[in-house]
């Protein structure tokens, strides 16, 4: 029988991140604390610019935040289809 060659330990791939967060690495130390390679303020600025928070859509003071415009938010609620039997019950 031929001997199997020992497998090389796999190098963990770096996760893909947004180009604005290039270089972000997050680790957890022995105490359960998060260690990040970027300052939390930079991460929060990125999240404020790119993520729509549904709970904050209708607040008037959002215009004052940098990177936010009032036109960025939809005024209508999320629509979803109800099953036909529930639609009939609501119409009655």
Phi, psi and omega in degrees: 000142180279144178283141177277138178283143181294139181283143176282140177295133183287133175281127179293134180285146176284136180291152177282136178229164177298150184298332177289338181252025181300133182095002180286124174227132181240129176230161178242126181275184184296337181268002180084012179273144177276131174247123182241147180278346177247149177294146183298330179297320179293321178294318179295320177299317178298315181294322178296324180285325193252337186254129178271118178267112184299329181289337184255009184300319190262015178278139182283334184279001179290337179297331182285340181286140180295140178083000181250141174232151180294330181288349182290341187251142174280141177274340182272150181285165176293127179266143174214154183275130175270152173298153184303320182294325177288324177300317180297319181295322181288329180287333183285000000 
